[in-house]
Amino acid sequence: MPSLIPFPSHHITLAEACMIVRDRMEDDSIPIPTKVLAIEMVARMETHNSIRKDDLVAALRWLFDHYDF
């Protein structure tokens, strides 16, 4: 069973951020600000060996689907 992210979740670990980006971007139980924080944390990692390229692309698409830049 995946760990639950409490709301408000202004503080998540890098492991939680990676898990959200990899597996839970479409999970409505995770608040949008938490998803955005997770994407930012993953984007700022020194290396991206633990994240598949497809997951990064999906996170970018999610951002563009949810925000009007």
N, C-alpha and C positions, 0 to 999 in steps of 0.2 A: 504494500500500500504506500503511495507517495506521501511524503510529509506535507502537512498543510501549512500554508503561509498565512499567518494571522493578519488581520486588517486593523489599523493601518500598518503597513509594512514599509517603513522608511529605511529599515536596516535589514538587508538580507546578506547572507554569505555569498562568496563567489561560487561555491558549490551549488547553492540554491539558484543563483542566477543562471548558471549553466544548465541546470535541470529545467528551469522554466523555458529558456530559449530552445532547448533540445526537444522537450516533450509536452509543454503545457501552454503554448501561446494561444491555443484555441479553448483553453479551460476557462469558462466564465466565472469560476469561483475565485480566480486570482484577479485582484483589482488591476485596472489599467495602469495606474501609476507604478505598481509593482512590476508589471511587465516592461514598462518603459525603463525603469531602473535596472532591471535585469539585462535588457538589451544594451544599455549604456555600459554597465559593468563588463559585459562580455566584449563589447567593442574596444574597451580600454585595456584588455588583457595584453600582456607582452607577447604571448604566443597563442595561437588558436588551435592547437593540436587536439584539444578535447571537444571541439565543436566541428561538426561536418559543415562543409560549404553550403549544402542544401538547407541546413538549419539557419545559417546566417542569412541566406537569401530569403527564406520564409519570414524571418524576423524583420527584415527590411520591408518586405511586402506588407506585413502586418502594420508597420508604422504608417506606410502610405495609405493603407485602407482605413486607418483610424484617425489620421490627422490631415488637415489641409495645410500643406506647407506653402 
